[in-house]
Amino acid sequence: MHSGSPAHVSVVVSPSRSRSSSPTHGYSPLSLRALVSTKEAGVIIGKAGKNVADLREQTGVKAGVSKVIPGVHERVLAISGSVEAVAKAYTIITSQLVTSSSSLVSSPPPSLSHTVIRLLISHNLMGTIIGRSGLKIKAIQDVSGARMVASKDMLPQSTERIVEVQGTPEAIGRAIEEIGRCLLEDWERGLGTVLFHPGLGDDMSRSRKTANLLSGSGGSGRTHEESTNNLASSPVSPPPASPVQPANLRTQNISIPSDMVGCIIGRSGSKITEIRRLSGSKISIAKAPHDETGERMFTIVGTPEANEKALFLLYNQLESEKERRVGREQQQMQN
């Protein structure tokens, strides 16, 4: 870790492929979303959008920043394109952030040439980045010159974990290129990642009480639809469900660790019945685990809005159970 004050950027890595597509030896699109502060977003966008427009022209990527959410001091930067172009774009962006930080100091120390990017990696893709016995992450560090630290916790209301990449903009760019290649080689594991959104469960995020949503239970809570964006706009209450319209029905599958299934179903099915009623979605539960992980598949069918509310309620129930278990463990330790 550096002694200076690095500009913090967190990135969502999500291979942007359709479910029917497969890896090719040609152009492979990669989508990386970044969580930036309002101030950093201003640097990235530039006056009248000049910086982000120049970025698109120089690299050929698609890039944009989300709108401001009242009361939330972070915004989402999204960049997509080839692995090389996306890596180049992040090199340019981190350079701009370093330059912006250095301009505030008359004689900036060498440490200010370093910054930190926090990549949000799907729980299911962490093995791809770390490798057996940590060999892959070590190789990426050796090749890029950047330092990488992988977290053990998943972020609230998502199935993503953080990988910090620390170093100069050039080193970070090289690391992102290597990481991007790894992710695209194993892209199917990342399908249906529940993305982290700033503002969703914001109080819980700050307190870190529920950052370990499913950690320790061996589960991913992964869904096969990335339609939870609207959840971020309502940190206190979930979006209302709309009447089911057959023409607009979507099916989503979410894997739940076996030891968490009981807390979602509830006594005599009371909890799952309540979630069905409040969301308006139909929810069915597989009777047996669907693979060697021991996870059970929940199938949610409804409108996008109803499914979002169902996901909100499911994850709230999971977080409540996690808190209950942590409290029970602490009490046992005290006794």
N, C-alpha and C positions, 0 to 999 in steps of 0.2 A: 504493500500500500504506500502511496506517496504522501509526502508531508504537505504538499500543496493542497489547494482546494479545487478538486477536479469538477468539471461540468458533468453532471449525472444525466445519462440518457439510457432509458431501458427500451429494449427492442423485442418485438414479437416476431418470431420466425415462423412462418407458415407457408409451406410450399403451395403455390396457387395453382393447383391442378384440379380438373374435374375428376369425379370418382371413377370414370371409365377410362381415363387416360393412363398411360404408362410411361416410364422414363425412356427417353430417346437419347441418341448420341449427339443430337443437334442442340437447338436452343431449348433450354430448360428454364422456365420462368420461376422466380422465387419472389415471395412477398414478405417484406419485413416491416413490421409496425414498431414505432418507437414512442415511448412515453417521455415527453419533454415538459419542462416547466413553461409557464407563460412567457417568461423572459427569454428562454432558449428558443421558443417557437418564434418570437419576434426576430431573433437573429437569423434563424433558418429561413423565414419568409422574406425578410428584407423589406426595405421601403417600397411600397406599392407592389410587393410580390416579386421584386427583382431577383433576389437570391435564389428563390425556389424555381423561378423561370430559367435562370442561368444554369441551375443544376440539371434541369430536364434537358436543356440544349447540349450541355457538355457530356452527359452520360447516356442520354436516351431512355432514362427510366421514367416511370410514372410516379409522381410525388405529390403529396398534399398534406395539409394539416387540418385536423378536425375543428369544429366550432367550439367556442368556449362554453363550458357548462357552469352555470351560476354556482358559486361557492366552492368550485373545484379549481385548484391552481395548476392543473396539469392538462396537457392536450396530447392528442395522438398524431404522430407523424407516420405516414404510410408510404413506403417505397417498394416498387416492384419492377422487375426486369430480369436480365440475365444475371447470373451469379457475379460475373466480373463487373457489370455495370452497377449493381447494387453495392458491391464492396467499394467501388470508386466513389459512389455517391456518399456513402457514410464516411469515407476518408475526407471528402470535401467538407461535409457537415461538421465533423469533429474538429477539423482545422479551423473552421469559422468560429466554433465555440471556444477553442483555445485562444484564438486571436482576440476574441471579444473579452475573455477573462484577463488576458495579458495587458490589454489596453487600459485596464483600470489600475494597473500598478506601474509606477515610474521605472523601476528596475526589476522586472519579473525574474524570479529564480528559475533554474532549469526545470524544477518540478512542475512548473505551470505549463510546460510543453506536453505534459501527460494529461490524460483524461480517463474517464471510466464510462463504459457502456454496459448496461445490464440487459443482456439478451433474455427474452422470455421464451423458453423452450418447452415444447409439449412434454409432459411427464413421460409419455411413451417414447420420446426421442432422446431422452437424457442418456440412455445407454449408448446410443449412436455417437454422441459427442464425447462421452467419457471413455468408452472403450473398456475392454477387459483389463482389469487391474489398473485402470487409469492410463493405459498406454496411449490411447488416441488423444486425449486432452493434453498429455505431455508432448506428443508429437506436434500438435497444433501450436503449442507455446514455443517449442524449439524452432519451428519453421518461421513463425511470425515475429517472434521477439516480444509478444504481448504476454501478460500474465492473466490466467483465467481461474476463477473460483466458482464452483457450482454449489448452489444452496440445496438444502435437504427438504425445504418446505414448499408446498404449493401455495400460490396466492389465493386470497379469498374469492369465492364465486368463480373459480376457473380451474383448469387442469394444467396450468403452466408453472414452471419453476424458473428461477433466475440463474443465469450464468454471467458473472461479471467478467468483462474483458477490460484490462487495464494496460495503458501504454501510450505511446505517441499515436497520432492519427494514422500514420503509415502502418504501424504495427497492428493497430486495431483493424484497419482495412484488410490487411493480409489475413488476420485471424478470421474475420467475417467471411472472406472468400473461402477459406478452408472449411469453416463451419457450414457454409451454404452448400458446398459440394457434398459434405456428409449427409446433410438433411435431405437433399434431393436423391441421393443414392438409396435412402431408406424412407422415402416420402410417404409410403402407405401407412406407416405407423402413426403419422401425424394427422391423418384424416379425422375430422370431427373434433379437433381440439376446442375446448371451451376457453375462449380468449379472455384475458384479464382486461377490465375496463376501469379507468380512473373514476372515482366517485361512487362506484358500486360497493356498498358496505364500507364506506370510507372510514367511519369511526372504528370499525373492527380492524381495518387495515392499519390504522395508526397505532392502535393498542397492541397489535400483533396477537390478540387473543385467539384468532381463528385462522392465522396464516397457515397453520399446519392442518388444513382441512381434512385431508385423508391420509396424511403422513403416518407411517407406522402400521397402516392397515393393508398395505400392499396393493392398493387400488388406484385407479386413475380417474374414475368418474367421468370418462370421456364420452362425448356425444358425437353423433355423426351428422350434425348440422351446425353451421356456424352462424346461427340466427339470433344470438343473444345480445346484439349491439344495443338494443333499446333499453336493456336492463340498466345500463350505466347512467341513464338520464333520471333514474328514480332510486336514489340510495336508501330512501326510507321505506317506501311501499312499492310493491311490484306493479307492472303495468296491468291495466284492467283487461280481462279476457273479453273477446268479442264473440257474438253468436257464431256457432259453427256454420261455415259455408262450405259445402262439399267441393266446390270448384277451387277452393283455396286451402285444402287440407295438406298438411305436411306430416311426414313420419320421421321421428327422431329416435335414435337408440342411444341409451346411456348405460355404461357399465358401472355397476356398483359393487364394492368389495362385499364378500359374503357376510363378514361380521357386522356390516352396516345395514344389511337388508331388513333385519328385524325392526330397527328403529324407524325405518321409513314406512313399513307396513303397519306397525302399531298393534296394540292388543285387539284381536278379532278384526284386524284390517281397518281399524278406526282412522289411523293417520293417512293411509293411502286413499281411503274413501273421501276424507276431507280435502286432500290435494286435488283429487279428481273434480270434486264439487266446486272448489274455489277457482280452479283454472279453466274448467270447461273442456279439458282434454281427456281423451281416453288413455288410460295407462295400464299396460299389461306387464306381467313379470314372469320371466322364464323360470321354470321349476328347477332347473339344474344349471350349474356353471357352464359357460359357453367355451371356455378354454382352460389351459393349465394354470392360469392365474387364480382360478377359483371365483372369478367375478360373475355376477348374475346380470343378465341383460334386461333393462327396462325399456319397453317400446311405448313412445308417446305419440299419439295421433291427434291433430287438431290444427287450428289456424296458427300462423306464426305467432300472433299475440298470445293465444292460449298456451302454446307450447313454451313461450318465454316465461309466462307466469308459473307454469308447472315446474320449469327448471329452477326458477327463483325459489319456489317453495321447497323443492327437493333439496337444494343446496343449503337452505336455511335449516332444514331438519338435520342434515348431516353435520352442519357446524354446531348446532345445539347439542347433538350427541357427542361430538368431539369434546366440547367444553365440559360436558357432564362427566366424561371419562377421565379427563385431565384432573378435574376437581376431586373425583373419587380416588385417583392414584395419589394425589397430594395428601388427602385425608388419611389414607392408609399408611403413608410414609410418616406422618406425624404421630400416628398411633403406634 
